[in-house]
Amino acid sequence: MCLGVPGKIIEKYERNGMPMAKVDFGGVVRETCLAYVPEAQVGDYCIVHVGFALNLVSEQEAQETLALLRQIADLESELGPPPG
């Protein structure tokens, strides 16, 4: 299963001709490639999968998705990881 996680772009720069950003995922900052969303700006929210921003989302969408991910994490901590 693939999972894209929303984060907020806090810095935008270029490296070797490639648009890049530092993206904040609720306190965890990761470097992200913006090649698929070169129009992205500092303050925008994007969905990131394996280091690539795939699309831009509203702050509301990002917050709703993060809330759901937190609920999933809370449920797993209560029930334990799935078997397998």
N, C-alpha and C positions, 0 to 999 in steps of 0.2 A: 504494500500500500504506500502511495506517495502522499506526502503532506506538505502543503505550502503554508507558511506561517507569516502573519502580517507584522510589519515593523515600520518604524518611522525613520525617514531619511534625516540624518542629523548633519551630514557633511557630504558634499559632492566634489569629485575631482576626476582627473584623467590620469591613467597609467598606460604607457605604451600605446597611446591613441585610443584606449578603451575607456568609455565612461564608467566610473566607479563611484561607490558611496560607502559611507559608514552608516549602518542601519541599527537602530536601537529596538531590541525585542524585550521591552519591559525591564531594562537595566543591563541586559547582555548586548554588547555591541559587536557586530560582525561586519566584515568587509563583504560587499555585494556588487556584482556586475550589473550595470544598468543598460547593457546593449539592447535588450528587448523593450526598454522604456526610456529612451534617451531624453524624452520630454520631462522626465521626473525632476522635481526641484526639492531643495531642502524644505522640510516640513510636510512633504507628501507622505502618504502611507502606501506601501507596496506589499504584494504577496511574494515571498521569497522561497525558492526551492533549490537546494544544493548550491547556494551561493549566487543564484541568478534571480533578479527581480523579474517576475513574469507579467505582472500587470499592476496598475494603480487602483487603489480602493479609497473610499471615503474614510474619514476618521471613525465615523459611526460603525461602518462595516468592520473595520479593523478591531474596534473595541468589543463588538458583539462576538466576533470570532475568537478573540483572546479569552473572553469570558467563558465561552463553550469549551475551549481547550483546558482552562483551569478546572472546570467542572469534571471533565474527563479525568484529569490528573487526580482530583480529589476522590473520585469514585474508585480509581485503581488503587489508591492508597488505603481505602476502606476494605475493598474486596480482595486485594492482591492482584498480581498480574494474571492475565488469562493463561490457561494451561497450554502447554505446547512448547 
